[in-house]
Amino acid sequence: MPESLLKAVNITKNFPGVKALDKVCFELQAGEVHVLFGENGAGKSTLIKIFAGSLIPDKGEILLKGSPVSFRNPYDARKKGISAVYQEFSLINQLSVAENIFLGAEIKKIGILDDKKMLQKAEKILNELNFPLNPKKKVGDLKRAERQMTEIAKAFKNRIKILILDEPTASLTDMEVKRLFEIIKNLSAKGVGIIYISHRINEFKKIGDRITILRNGKNVGALDMAEAKEEKLITLMTGQSVKNIFPKIPFKTNEVILSVKNLSTRDGLKNISFDVRRGEILGVAGLVGSGKSRIGRSIFSLEEICAGEIIFEKKQIKKISPKNCIEKGIIYSPADRHKEGLVLCRSVKENQTLASISLFERRGFINLNKETETVRKVVDKMSIHPPDLDRKIKNLSGGNQQKVVLSRGLNQKIKLFIFDEATCGIDIGAKHEVYLFLKEQILKGAAVIYISSELPEILRLCHTIMVISSGEISSIMQSEDASEEKILTNYFGMEAV
């Protein structure tokens, strides 16, 4: 029988007004990949932070190889061989990849930092992981996928007994995911226990041995992966049967609201031309690095345009700026909500009204009562939990943070929504709510540009699908003519046979 590596017994954790964990039991065996599954806010992050020493439980017991342990901080957990890679990066942009890998565990010689040895060790770790990173490069100059690799590499600076991975593939390409899975399999073969958090059912079924489902802070089921059918998982996670994750969204108009003509940018888009119609969802698909995200960013003036025209409601936008776009009825939700979409140290209310604060301004003062009343209606409408307007946004789950970002357009008359990776890192229940939000805006006559790496979303939500490859349009097709094979073929700039 496999050895019990980590055991949690009746773990309870309370925060002001919220019971995050309620007598949760969990067991990880040596060499096991144990998936932790549940909606955002179910308690997954709280549980793994307790295992990693970032939080202390109010009640309950943790056993490591049968012996009780308690961690005062992450350093205590790391000494016992427990390392965690969180969804939210803990990197310092001004430092190099090597310096970030050894942050808090610097190698010293006679009391002085041994930069040469840290660089050598960092290079060895990156080579073993097969991550194509320069250890001397500043983290602030890295792409998101490269920052994700740096975060993963940090966990390998010490000998690992337990590795915790929280949505580790969110920013990785298919090849990088394949390499990560090889690393996971090699570690588990050596007896390392792995706790793996993901919302991607097709993904974790490839590598998981068992799965524990949390709902509202409670353990509602633990299954062998062979038993973990998708419908059963969704029912356990949400407490209800979710048969139709993707709602049917009608498309009834041909009126063009946005025309992009021969658009080129300094950083890679070349001669991009397309139309978006009222009541239409235009899906934008492509590999990581294809340039698909630059489509939305350039329309919203976050990328430097060197040629082309953007025509909105039959008028050319001559002075393109985020402020001008919002005033005309265009709003953009970025792919990286933490870096570009939220001010993490500010409240839910302040974040929700970032793009519409002028609506509450009079003679240089903010009408706080009007702002509160408006945001209260949005919070109730979007089911943002907990419904505390003054709560710091960093203390919300990923799904609820995303609802705040997406709901900004509800404060004013928005005619075109641009969503970039709108459901990245959120659970199936929250995704379903996002899809219903899209449908509501479409039924009101708005248009949506939906940029996504999730092919099921592109195929099932979008009326028209545009594939980007190497900064150019590889194909534009109607949903009824589209298939996964056609889209994947066009990822590489080829036509499907």
C-alpha positions in Angstrom: 0.0 0.0 0.0 1.4 3.5 -0.9 2.9 5.5 1.9 0.8 8.4 3.4 3.0 11.4 2.8 0.7 14.3 3.9 -2.6 14.1 5.8 -4.9 16.9 6.8 -7.5 16.2 9.5 -10.5 18.5 10.1 -8.7 21.6 8.9 -10.7 24.8 9.7 -9.9 28.3 8.7 -11.9 31.5 9.2 -11.5 35.0 7.8 -13.6 38.0 8.8 -17.1 37.1 7.7 -16.1 34.0 5.8 -15.5 30.3 6.7 -12.9 29.4 4.1 -12.4 25.8 5.3 -14.8 23.7 7.4 -13.3 20.5 8.8 -11.5 19.6 5.6 -9.8 16.2 5.4 -7.2 15.4 2.7 -4.5 12.8 2.1 -1.6 12.7 -0.3 0.4 9.6 -1.0 4.0 9.3 -2.0 4.3 9.3 -5.8 0.7 10.4 -6.3 -0.6 13.3 -8.4 -3.6 14.4 -6.4 -5.9 16.9 -8.1 -7.6 19.6 -6.0 -10.8 20.7 -7.8 -13.5 23.2 -7.0 -15.0 26.6 -7.8 -13.1 29.8 -7.1 -13.7 30.6 -3.5 -14.2 26.9 -2.6 -11.2 26.9 -0.3 -8.5 25.4 -2.6 -6.0 28.3 -2.3 -6.5 28.5 1.5 -5.8 24.8 1.9 -2.6 24.8 -0.1 -1.4 28.0 1.6 -1.8 26.1 4.9 0.2 23.2 3.5 2.9 25.6 2.3 3.1 27.5 5.6 1.7 30.8 4.3 -1.4 30.4 6.5 -2.0 28.8 10.0 -5.2 26.8 10.4 -7.6 27.8 13.3 -8.3 24.1 14.0 -7.2 20.7 12.8 -4.0 18.7 12.4 -1.4 18.2 9.6 0.6 15.0 9.6 3.8 14.5 7.5 4.6 10.8 7.2 2.4 10.1 10.2 4.0 12.7 12.5 2.2 16.0 13.5 3.8 19.2 12.0 3.0 22.9 12.2 4.4 25.5 10.0 4.9 29.1 11.1 5.9 30.3 7.7 6.8 29.1 4.2 10.5 28.6 5.2 9.4 26.0 7.8 7.5 24.2 5.0 10.4 24.3 2.6 12.7 22.8 5.2 10.3 19.8 5.3 10.5 19.5 1.5 7.2 21.3 0.6 7.3 23.8 -2.3 4.4 25.7 -3.8 4.0 27.4 -7.2 1.0 29.7 -7.0 -1.2 31.1 -9.8 -0.3 34.6 -8.7 3.4 35.2 -9.4 5.7 36.2 -6.5 8.5 37.7 -8.6 10.5 40.9 -8.5 10.7 42.5 -12.0 13.9 44.4 -11.2 15.8 41.2 -10.4 17.1 38.5 -12.8 15.7 35.1 -13.4 18.5 33.6 -11.2 18.0 36.1 -8.4 14.3 35.4 -8.4 14.9 31.6 -8.3 17.0 32.0 -5.1 15.0 34.8 -3.6 14.8 34.2 0.2 17.3 31.3 -0.1 20.3 33.1 -1.4 23.7 31.3 -1.7 26.4 33.1 0.3 30.1 32.9 0.6 31.7 34.4 3.7 28.5 36.4 4.3 28.5 37.8 0.7 26.1 36.8 -2.0 27.7 34.2 -4.3 26.2 35.4 -7.6 28.3 33.1 -9.7 27.2 30.0 -7.9 23.5 31.1 -8.0 23.8 31.7 -11.7 25.3 28.3 -12.3 22.7 26.5 -10.2 19.9 28.5 -11.8 21.2 27.5 -15.3 21.3 23.9 -14.2 17.7 24.0 -12.9 16.5 25.6 -16.1 18.3 23.0 -18.3 16.9 20.1 -16.3 13.4 21.5 -16.7 14.2 22.3 -20.4 13.0 25.8 -20.0 14.5 28.2 -22.7 15.3 31.0 -20.3 18.4 33.2 -19.9 19.1 33.2 -16.1 20.7 36.7 -16.4 17.6 38.3 -18.0 15.5 40.6 -15.9 12.0 39.2 -15.0 10.4 42.5 -15.9 11.5 41.9 -19.6 9.9 38.4 -19.7 6.7 37.4 -21.4 4.0 35.9 -19.1 4.8 32.3 -20.1 8.4 32.9 -19.3 7.5 34.4 -15.9 5.4 31.2 -15.3 8.5 29.1 -16.0 10.6 31.2 -13.6 8.0 30.6 -10.9 8.0 26.9 -11.5 11.8 26.8 -11.5 11.9 28.4 -8.0 10.3 25.3 -6.5 13.2 23.2 -7.7 16.1 25.0 -5.9 15.7 22.5 -3.0 15.0 18.8 -2.7 11.3 18.4 -3.0 9.1 15.8 -1.2 5.8 17.6 -1.9 5.2 19.9 -4.9 2.0 22.1 -5.0 1.1 23.5 -8.5 -1.7 26.0 -8.7 -2.9 26.4 -12.3 0.6 25.9 -13.6 -0.3 25.7 -17.3 -2.4 28.8 -17.6 0.3 30.7 -19.6 2.2 27.8 -21.2 2.1 26.6 -24.8 1.2 23.0 -25.7 4.8 22.0 -26.0 5.6 23.6 -22.6 2.7 21.8 -21.0 3.9 18.5 -22.4 7.3 19.2 -20.9 5.8 20.1 -17.5 3.8 16.8 -17.5 7.0 14.9 -18.2 8.6 16.6 -15.2 5.6 15.7 -13.1 5.7 12.1 -14.1 9.4 11.9 -13.4 9.0 13.4 -9.9 6.1 11.1 -9.0 8.1 8.1 -10.2 10.7 9.2 -7.6 8.1 9.2 -4.8 7.4 13.0 -4.8 3.8 13.8 -3.9 2.1 16.4 -6.1 -1.0 18.5 -5.4 -2.3 19.8 -8.7 -4.9 22.5 -8.9 -6.6 23.1 -12.3 -10.0 23.8 -13.8 -9.0 22.0 -17.1 -10.7 18.6 -16.7 -9.2 17.2 -20.0 -5.8 18.3 -18.8 -5.6 16.9 -15.3 -7.2 13.6 -16.3 -4.0 12.9 -18.2 -1.7 13.0 -15.2 -3.9 12.7 -12.1 -4.3 9.6 -9.9 -7.0 10.9 -7.5 -9.1 14.0 -7.2 -10.6 15.8 -4.1 -13.5 18.2 -4.7 -14.1 21.2 -2.4 -17.3 23.2 -2.3 -18.0 26.2 0.0 -15.0 25.2 2.2 -16.0 21.6 2.6 -14.7 18.3 1.2 -17.6 17.0 -0.8 -15.9 14.0 -2.5 -12.6 12.1 -3.2 -12.4 9.9 -6.3 -10.0 7.8 -8.2 -9.4 9.5 -11.5 -11.1 6.6 -13.4 -14.3 7.5 -11.6 -14.0 11.2 -12.3 -16.4 11.7 -15.1 -16.9 15.3 -16.2 -20.6 15.6 -15.4 -20.0 14.0 -11.9 -17.2 16.5 -11.2 -19.3 19.5 -12.2 -22.2 18.3 -10.1 -20.0 17.8 -7.1 -18.3 21.2 -7.6 -21.4 23.3 -8.1 -24.0 21.3 -6.2 -26.2 21.1 -9.3 -26.1 19.5 -12.7 -24.7 21.8 -15.3 -25.6 20.2 -18.6 -25.4 23.2 -20.9 -22.2 25.1 -20.0 -22.3 27.0 -23.2 -25.6 28.9 -23.8 -27.0 29.4 -27.3 -26.4 32.9 -28.4 -28.5 34.1 -31.4 -27.0 36.3 -34.1 -29.6 38.4 -36.0 -28.0 41.5 -37.5 -25.6 42.4 -40.3 -25.0 46.0 -39.2 -21.3 46.6 -39.0 -20.2 48.5 -35.8 -16.4 48.2 -36.2 -14.2 48.0 -39.3 -10.5 47.4 -39.0 -8.6 48.1 -42.3 -5.0 47.2 -43.0 -3.9 47.5 -39.4 -0.2 47.1 -38.7 1.6 47.6 -35.4 5.2 48.2 -34.3 5.3 44.8 -32.6 4.0 42.4 -35.2 0.5 42.8 -36.6 0.5 43.0 -40.4 -2.3 44.2 -42.6 -5.2 43.1 -40.3 -8.7 43.7 -41.8 -12.0 42.5 -40.4 -15.5 43.7 -39.5 -17.6 43.2 -36.3 -21.4 43.5 -36.3 -23.8 44.4 -33.7 -25.0 41.3 -31.8 -22.0 39.3 -33.0 -19.3 37.5 -31.1 -16.1 37.5 -33.1 -13.7 34.9 -31.8 -10.0 35.4 -32.1 -7.9 32.3 -31.9 -4.2 31.5 -32.2 -1.2 30.1 -30.5 0.7 31.9 -27.7 2.8 34.5 -29.4 0.7 34.5 -32.6 -0.4 38.1 -32.0 -4.0 37.4 -31.2 -3.9 39.5 -28.0 -2.5 42.5 -29.9 -5.8 42.7 -31.9 -7.7 43.9 -28.8 -4.8 45.9 -27.4 -4.3 47.9 -30.7 -8.0 48.7 -31.0 -7.9 50.1 -27.4 -4.6 52.0 -28.1 -2.4 49.9 -25.9 -0.2 49.0 -28.9 1.5 51.5 -31.2 -0.3 51.5 -34.6 2.0 52.3 -37.6 -0.6 51.9 -40.4 -4.3 51.3 -41.0 -7.7 52.6 -39.9 -10.1 51.8 -37.2 -13.7 52.8 -38.0 -16.3 52.7 -35.3 -20.0 53.3 -36.1 -19.0 54.5 -39.6 -16.6 57.1 -38.3 -12.8 56.8 -38.3 -11.3 57.1 -34.8 -8.5 59.6 -35.5 -7.2 60.1 -31.9 -7.1 56.6 -30.5 -6.7 56.4 -26.7 -8.3 54.3 -23.9 -10.2 57.3 -22.7 -11.5 58.1 -26.2 -12.5 54.5 -26.7 -14.5 54.3 -23.5 -16.3 57.6 -24.3 -17.3 56.1 -27.7 -18.5 52.9 -26.1 -15.6 50.5 -26.4 -14.1 48.7 -23.4 -11.2 46.3 -23.1 -10.6 43.6 -20.5 -6.9 42.5 -20.5 -5.6 38.9 -20.3 -3.5 39.6 -17.2 -6.0 40.9 -14.7 -3.4 41.3 -11.9 -0.9 43.2 -13.9 -3.2 45.4 -16.1 -6.8 45.0 -15.0 -6.8 45.6 -11.2 -5.4 47.7 -8.5 -4.9 44.9 -6.0 -4.5 47.2 -2.9 -7.8 49.0 -3.6 -11.4 48.0 -2.9 -13.9 46.2 -5.0 -15.9 49.5 -5.5 -12.8 51.5 -6.6 -11.8 48.8 -9.0 -15.3 48.4 -10.5 -15.5 52.1 -11.3 -12.0 52.6 -12.6 -13.2 53.1 -16.2 -16.3 55.2 -15.3 -15.3 57.4 -12.4 -16.2 60.5 -14.4 -19.9 59.4 -14.1 -19.8 60.1 -10.4 -17.8 63.3 -10.5 -19.3 66.8 -10.0 -17.3 70.0 -9.6 -14.1 68.0 -8.8 -15.7 65.8 -6.2 -16.9 62.2 -6.3 -20.5 61.5 -5.3 -19.7 58.5 -3.1 -23.3 57.7 -2.4 -24.1 57.4 -6.1 -20.9 55.4 -6.7 -21.8 53.0 -3.9 -25.4 52.6 -5.1 -24.3 51.9 -8.7 -21.6 49.3 -7.7 -24.0 47.6 -5.2 -26.4 46.9 -8.1 -23.5 45.5 -10.3 -22.2 43.3 -7.4 -25.6 41.8 -6.9 -26.2 41.4 -10.6 -22.8 39.6 -11.1 -23.1 37.6 -7.9 -19.7 38.8 -6.7 -18.8 37.0 -3.5 -18.4 38.1 -0.8 -20.6 41.2 -1.6 -18.4 43.5 0.3 -17.8 46.7 -1.7 -15.0 47.9 0.6 -13.1 44.6 0.6 -9.6 44.8 -1.0 -9.8 43.2 -4.5 -6.7 41.1 -3.7 -8.7 39.2 -1.1 -11.3 37.9 -3.7 -11.0 34.6 -5.5 -9.8 34.7 -9.2 -13.3 34.2 -10.5 -14.8 37.1 -8.5 -11.9 39.3 -9.4 -12.6 38.6 -13.1 -16.3 39.4 -12.6 -15.2 42.9 -11.3 -13.1 43.4 -14.4 -15.7 42.3 -16.9 -18.6 44.2 -15.2 -17.0 47.6 -15.7 -19.0 48.1 -18.9 -22.2 47.9 -17.0 -21.8 51.4 -15.6 -22.2 53.1 -19.0 -23.5 52.4 -22.5 -20.9 50.0 -23.9 -21.4 49.0 -27.5 -18.2 46.9 -28.1 -16.7 44.6 -25.5 -13.2 43.3 -26.1 -12.4 40.3 -23.8 -8.9 38.8 -23.8 -8.7 35.4 -22.0 -11.9 36.3 -20.0 -12.1 32.9 -18.3 -8.3 32.2 -17.7 -7.8 30.6 -14.3 -11.5 30.5 -13.3 -13.7 27.5 -12.6 -16.5 26.0 -14.7 -19.3 27.6 -12.7 -17.7 31.0 -13.0 -17.1 30.4 -16.7 -20.8 29.7 -17.2 -21.6 33.0 -15.5 -19.2 34.8 -17.8 -20.9 33.1 -20.9 -24.3 34.2 -19.6 -22.9 37.7 -19.2 -21.8 37.6 -22.9 -25.2 36.5 -24.0 -26.9 39.3 -22.1 -24.7 41.9 -23.8 -25.3 40.4 -27.2 -29.1 40.4 -26.7 -28.8 44.1 -25.8 -27.3 44.8 -29.2 -23.6 45.1 -28.2 -20.8 43.4 -30.1 -18.0 41.3 -28.6 -14.4 40.5 -29.7 -13.6 37.4 -27.8 -9.9 36.4 -27.7 -9.3 33.0 -26.2 -6.8 30.1 -26.1 -9.7 27.7 -25.2 -10.9 26.1 -28.5 -14.3 24.9 -27.0 -15.1 28.5 -26.1 -14.2 29.7 -29.6 -16.2 27.0 -31.3 -19.3 27.1 -29.1 -19.7 30.8 -28.2 -18.6 32.7 -31.3 -20.5 33.5 -34.5 -17.4 34.3 -36.5 -13.9 32.9 -35.9 -10.7 34.7 -36.9 -7.4 32.8 -36.7 -4.2 34.7 -36.2 -0.8 33.2 -37.2 2.5 35.1 -37.0 0.8 38.4 -36.7 -1.4 37.9 -39.8 -5.0 36.7 -40.4 -4.7 33.0 -41.3 -8.4 32.5 -41.8 -11.9 33.9 -41.1 -14.7 31.4 -40.9 -18.3 31.2 -39.8 -19.0 29.0 -36.8 -21.1 26.6 -38.8 -18.1 26.0 -41.1 -15.6 25.7 -38.3 -14.0 22.7 -36.6 -11.2 22.1 -34.2 -9.2 20.6 -37.0 -9.7 23.6 -39.3 -8.7 26.0 -36.5 -5.6 24.0 -35.5 -4.5 23.8 -39.1 -4.8 27.5 -39.5 -2.8 28.1 -36.4 0.3 27.4 -38.6 -0.9 29.5 -41.5 -2.0 26.5 -43.6 -5.3 25.6 -45.1 -7.2 22.6 -43.9 -7.4 19.8 -46.4 
